[in-house]
Amino acid sequence: MADVSTTVDLRNRRLGPIAGERIRVLLVEDDPGDAFLVRELLAEADAPFDVDVAQTMREARPRFREVHCILLDLGLPDASGLDGLRQVLQHVAGAAVCVLTGLEDEHLGTAAVAEGAQDYLVKGSVDGAGLARAVRYAVERKRADEQARLLRESELRQAESERLEWGLLPQPLMRDVPAKLFNIYRPGRDRALLGGDFFDAIGVDGGSRLHLLIGDVCGHGVDEAPLGVALRVAWRALVLAGVPEEHILDSLEQVLVAERRTDELFATVAVATVDFGSNVARIRLAGHPPPILISGDRAVPCDVDPGLVLGVVPGMPRPAAEIPLGPPGQWSLLLYTDGLIEGAAEPDARSADRLGIDGLCRVLAGPNRAEPRDLPGWLTLQAEAHNGGPVQDDIAVLVLTPSRSS
């Protein structure tokens, strides 16, 4: 099944100053006397702080992302009270916020912490050491809060990925089918969630025939995986309901058009019905790469009309081709998504020089080809080796091979 990683890389997120780095503080204070006092207190504490001052919210806003801590007066001329704090919290990302209040407004400090500030300080009641300590603690608390938030996001992504994986990559229905199906799904480089690749398999007529599906929703956004799930579930329902093969792709296209959020979402699909009695596969394509028939040392792409991608011009015919599979037990049928063939043909190849279907056939015809059980993972590694590293697109691979007794 899919090897999906949803770990958040905290090294790419700034969560506060690194060890030995001076803490950058932005003091938002319209009273020059109070601003001078804060500067003097931090200087008195000999703290490793760089302090900048802004007198209004408008002046401060462009500097929010450049600092580790914001000391905010709640009595600014253009943003007073908790409204000013809310404006700051709306625009800051990783900076800690401490509010400054007067003695008569200490209750605002408590309310500010409830709104999201790390701490509050009462003017005139804190010395330099206390102010420096409060700023340091606020920065560390903000760092801890951000780490907890990112961990929670990672857990939510993992849960979402598991739900999508269940929908995109189900357990094939292979009861009494005289063949084995091996598969793999590999997300593209730098992808945390599953993309829009999907597959399924359903045995019918007591296992004498097997319906296969593999597809790819075109794109790399948040809409592809749910749409892939919808298409995969619709295909399973159509097959189990006994809808004639020639109508299934048209029905899937209707689902795609109804479910997609934008007209720019399309899908490529390959469907095959394998008849084990006659050792023939009927294959239809909708803009998808053709399956490859493997027999002995030969690997040949199936000669099938490429068809038109689903969702471009609904209702276009997609004729079937009957492919003889060869002697029982002496063939394997490979279905895959284009991520397997769109990487570079060699690590130093030009961007236009892709592995392609012919290159994949050459890899499969080589003397060191893996056994069918290991072929999906082996092919994925071969594609990455030719590409010189992980490929950009998702990869899904199905390998169907007859059981030894068939």
C-alpha positions in Angstrom: 0.0 0.0 0.0 1.0 3.6 0.0 4.0 4.8 1.9 2.7 8.2 3.1 4.7 10.6 5.3 3.0 13.6 6.8 5.7 14.7 9.1 6.0 18.5 9.3 9.6 19.6 8.8 10.1 22.1 11.6 13.5 23.1 10.3 11.8 25.1 7.5 9.7 27.1 10.0 11.1 29.9 12.2 9.9 29.3 15.7 11.9 31.9 17.5 15.6 32.9 17.7 18.2 30.2 17.4 20.8 29.7 20.1 23.1 32.7 20.4 20.9 35.0 18.2 19.9 38.3 19.6 16.2 38.7 20.3 14.6 41.3 18.1 11.9 43.3 20.0 9.4 45.7 18.5 8.0 48.2 21.1 4.7 49.7 19.9 4.3 52.7 22.2 3.2 56.2 21.4 4.5 57.8 24.6 8.2 58.8 24.1 8.8 58.7 27.8 7.5 55.2 28.3 9.5 54.1 25.2 12.7 55.6 26.6 12.0 53.8 30.0 11.6 50.4 28.4 14.8 50.9 26.4 16.7 51.9 29.5 15.3 48.9 31.6 16.5 46.4 29.0 19.9 48.2 28.7 20.1 48.1 32.5 19.6 44.3 32.4 22.4 43.9 29.8 20.0 41.7 27.8 20.8 40.5 24.3 17.9 42.4 22.7 17.7 44.7 19.7 14.8 47.1 20.3 12.9 49.0 17.6 10.1 51.4 18.4 6.9 52.2 16.4 4.5 54.9 17.7 1.4 53.7 15.8 -0.2 50.5 14.6 0.2 51.6 11.0 3.9 52.2 11.5 4.4 48.9 13.3 2.5 46.5 11.0 5.2 46.2 8.3 7.7 45.2 10.9 5.8 42.4 12.6 7.4 39.5 10.6 10.9 40.8 11.3 10.9 40.4 15.1 10.7 37.7 17.8 8.6 39.7 20.3 6.2 42.6 20.2 5.7 44.8 23.3 2.3 46.4 22.7 0.8 49.4 24.4 -2.9 49.0 24.6 -3.5 52.8 24.3 -2.3 53.6 20.8 -3.9 56.5 18.9 -5.0 54.3 16.0 -5.7 51.0 17.9 -6.7 51.0 21.5 -7.5 48.2 24.0 -8.1 44.6 22.9 -8.9 45.7 19.4 -5.2 46.7 18.9 -4.1 43.3 20.2 -6.5 41.5 17.8 -5.0 43.5 14.9 -1.5 42.4 15.9 -2.5 38.7 16.4 -4.1 38.7 13.0 -0.9 39.7 11.3 1.9 38.1 13.3 3.0 34.6 12.5 5.7 33.4 14.9 6.3 36.5 17.1 5.4 36.5 20.8 3.2 39.3 22.0 3.3 41.0 25.5 1.0 43.8 26.3 1.8 46.9 28.4 -0.9 48.3 30.6 -1.2 51.1 33.2 -2.0 50.4 36.9 -5.6 51.3 36.3 -6.0 49.0 33.3 -4.4 45.8 34.8 -7.7 44.0 34.1 -7.0 44.5 30.4 -3.8 42.5 30.8 -5.7 39.4 32.0 -8.2 39.8 29.1 -5.3 40.1 26.7 -3.7 36.8 27.7 -7.1 35.2 27.2 -7.2 36.7 23.7 -3.8 35.1 22.8 -1.0 37.3 24.3 1.8 35.5 26.0 2.0 37.8 29.0 1.1 41.3 30.2 3.3 43.9 32.0 2.2 46.8 34.2 4.1 49.9 33.4 6.2 51.2 36.3 6.0 47.9 38.3 8.8 45.9 36.6 12.5 46.4 36.7 15.0 45.6 33.9 15.7 42.0 35.0 12.0 41.3 35.3 11.2 42.8 31.9 14.1 40.9 30.2 12.9 37.7 31.8 9.3 38.3 30.7 10.4 38.8 27.1 12.5 35.6 27.1 9.7 33.6 28.7 7.2 35.0 26.2 9.4 34.0 23.2 9.9 30.5 24.6 6.2 30.1 25.3 5.4 31.2 21.8 7.9 28.7 20.4 6.3 25.9 22.5 2.8 26.9 21.3 3.9 26.9 17.7 5.5 23.5 18.0 2.3 22.1 19.6 0.2 23.6 16.8 2.4 22.2 14.1 2.3 18.8 15.8 -1.4 18.9 15.8 -1.5 19.9 12.2 0.7 17.0 11.4 -1.6 14.6 13.2 -4.6 16.0 11.3 -2.8 15.6 8.0 -2.0 12.0 8.9 -5.6 11.3 9.8 -6.8 12.9 6.5 -4.2 11.0 4.5 -5.3 7.7 6.0 -8.9 8.5 5.1 -7.9 9.4 1.5 -5.7 6.3 1.2 -8.7 4.1 2.2 -10.8 5.8 -0.5 -8.2 5.9 -3.3 -6.5 2.6 -2.7 -9.1 0.1 -1.4 -8.8 -3.6 -0.8 -9.3 -5.2 -4.2 -12.2 -7.7 -4.4 -10.3 -10.8 -5.7 -12.3 -13.7 -4.3 -11.8 -16.9 -6.4 -9.9 -14.9 -9.1 -7.1 -17.2 -10.4 -4.5 -14.4 -10.3 -2.6 -12.2 -7.9 -2.6 -8.4 -8.0 0.4 -6.5 -6.6 0.4 -2.8 -6.2 2.2 0.3 -4.9 1.4 3.9 -4.4 4.2 6.5 -4.0 3.5 10.2 -3.5 5.5 12.6 -5.6 8.5 14.5 -4.3 7.8 17.0 -1.4 4.1 15.8 -1.3 2.7 15.2 2.2 -0.7 14.0 1.2 -1.9 11.5 -1.4 -2.6 13.0 -4.8 -5.2 12.1 -7.3 -4.0 8.6 -8.5 -6.4 5.8 -7.8 -7.0 2.1 -8.6 -9.3 -0.8 -7.9 -10.0 -4.4 -8.9 -13.2 -6.5 -8.8 -13.7 -10.1 -9.7 -17.0 -11.2 -11.2 -18.7 -14.3 -12.6 -17.2 -16.5 -9.9 -13.7 -15.1 -10.4 -13.5 -16.0 -14.1 -13.3 -12.3 -15.0 -11.5 -9.5 -13.4 -12.3 -5.7 -13.8 -9.3 -3.4 -13.3 -9.2 0.3 -12.9 -6.3 2.8 -12.7 -6.6 6.6 -13.0 -5.1 9.9 -12.3 -6.9 13.2 -11.6 -4.7 15.8 -13.4 -3.3 18.5 -11.1 -1.5 18.9 -7.7 -4.0 20.7 -5.5 -6.3 19.8 -2.6 -9.2 18.9 -4.9 -7.6 16.0 -6.7 -7.6 13.3 -4.0 -11.4 13.7 -3.1 -12.3 13.7 -6.8 -10.2 10.5 -7.3 -12.1 8.9 -4.4 -15.4 9.8 -6.0 -14.4 8.3 -9.4 -13.0 5.1 -7.8 -16.2 4.6 -5.7 -18.4 5.3 -8.7 -16.5 2.8 -10.8 -16.9 0.1 -8.2 -20.6 0.8 -7.9 -21.0 0.7 -11.7 -19.2 -2.6 -12.0 -21.0 -4.3 -9.1 -24.3 -3.1 -10.5 -23.5 -4.9 -13.8 -23.4 -1.8 -16.0 -22.1 -2.8 -19.5 -18.4 -2.1 -20.0 -19.0 0.2 -22.9 -21.0 2.6 -20.7 -18.7 2.8 -17.7 -16.3 5.5 -18.9 -19.2 7.7 -20.0 -20.7 7.3 -16.5 -17.4 8.1 -14.8 -17.2 11.2 -17.0 -20.6 12.4 -15.8 -19.5 11.9 -12.2 -16.3 13.9 -12.8 -18.1 16.8 -14.5 -20.7 16.9 -11.6 -18.1 16.6 -8.8 -15.2 18.7 -9.9 -14.9 22.2 -8.5 -13.4 23.8 -11.5 -13.6 23.1 -15.3 -9.8 22.7 -15.3 -9.9 19.3 -13.4 -9.6 16.3 -15.7 -8.8 12.6 -15.3 -7.0 10.0 -17.3 -8.3 6.4 -16.8 -7.5 2.9 -18.0 -10.0 0.1 -17.5 -9.5 -3.5 -18.4 -11.6 -6.7 -18.2 -9.5 -9.8 -18.0 -11.2 -13.0 -19.1 -9.1 -15.9 -17.7 -11.0 -18.5 -19.7 -9.9 -17.1 -23.0 -6.8 -15.3 -21.7 -7.9 -12.0 -23.3 -8.1 -8.5 -21.9 -10.5 -5.9 -23.2 -9.0 -2.5 -22.5 -10.3 1.0 -22.9 -8.3 4.2 -22.3 -9.3 7.8 -21.6 -6.0 9.6 -22.2 -4.1 7.2 -20.0 -0.8 5.4 -20.8 -1.5 2.0 -22.2 -0.9 -1.1 -20.1 2.2 -3.2 -20.8 2.0 -6.9 -21.4 5.0 -8.8 -20.0 5.7 -12.3 -21.3 9.1 -14.0 -20.9 11.8 -11.4 -21.8 9.4 -9.2 -23.8 7.5 -6.2 -22.6 5.1 -4.6 -25.1 2.6 -1.8 -24.7 -0.9 -2.9 -25.5 -2.2 -1.5 -28.8 -5.2 0.5 -27.6 -6.8 3.7 -29.0 -5.6 6.4 -26.5 -9.1 7.9 -26.2 -9.7 11.4 -24.8 -9.1 12.5 -21.2 -12.3 12.5 -19.1 -13.9 15.9 -18.7 -12.7 17.6 -21.9 -15.4 16.8 -24.4 -18.0 14.6 -22.6 -19.5 11.8 -24.5 -16.6 11.0 -26.9 -16.3 7.4 -27.9 -13.5 5.3 -26.3 -13.3 2.0 -28.2 -12.1 -1.2 -26.6 -9.2 -3.3 -27.9 -9.0 -7.1 -27.3 -5.5 -8.0 -26.3 -4.5 -11.7 -26.3 -2.5 -12.3 -23.1 -0.7 -15.5 -24.2 -0.5 -18.9 -22.6 -2.0 -19.3 -19.2 0.4 -18.6 -16.4 3.1 -17.1 -18.7 2.2 -13.4 -18.7 1.8 -10.4 -16.5 -0.2 -7.2 -17.1 1.2 -3.9 -15.9 -1.0 -0.8 -15.3 0.5 2.4 -14.1 0.1 6.1 -13.8 2.2 8.6 -15.8 4.4 9.5 -12.8 6.3 6.2 -13.5 7.3 7.4 -17.0 7.5 11.2 -16.8 10.8 11.3 -14.9 14.1 11.8 -16.7 15.5 8.9 -18.8 18.9 9.4 -17.1 20.1 11.4 -14.1 21.8 14.0 -16.3 19.2 14.0 -19.1 17.6 17.2 -20.5 14.2 18.0 -19.0 12.5 17.0 -22.3 14.2 13.6 -22.4 11.7 11.5 -20.4 11.8 7.8 -19.6 8.5 7.3 -21.5 6.7 4.1 -22.4 9.5 2.8 -24.6 12.0 3.4 -21.9 9.8 1.6 -19.4 9.6 -1.4 -21.8 13.4 -1.5 -22.1 13.6 -1.5 -18.3 11.1 -4.4 -18.1 12.9 -6.3 -20.8 16.2 -6.2 -18.9 17.8 -9.4 -17.5 17.4 -8.3 -13.8 13.6 -7.7 -13.8 12.0 -8.4 -10.5 9.5 -11.1 -9.9 5.8 -10.0 -10.2 5.4 -9.7 -6.4 8.3 -7.2 -6.2 7.8 -5.6 -9.5 5.8 -2.5 -8.4 8.4 -1.4 -5.9 11.2 -2.3 -8.2 9.8 -0.2 -11.0 9.4 2.7 -8.7 13.1 2.5 -7.6 14.1 2.2 -11.3 12.1 5.3 -12.2 13.8 7.2 -9.4 17.3 5.9 -10.3 16.8 7.0 -14.0 15.5 10.4 -12.8 18.4 10.9 -10.4 16.1 11.2 -7.4 12.4 11.1 -6.5 10.0 12.0 -9.3 7.7 15.0 -9.2 4.4 13.2 -9.8 2.7 10.5 -7.9 3.2 6.9 -8.9 0.7 4.1 -8.8 1.5 0.6 -10.2 -0.6 -2.5 -10.6 0.8 -5.9 -11.7 -1.6 -8.7 -12.4 -0.2 -12.2 -12.8 -2.0 -15.5 -13.1 -1.7 -17.9 -10.2 0.5 -20.9 -10.9 -2.4 -23.3 -10.9 -4.3 -21.2 -13.6 
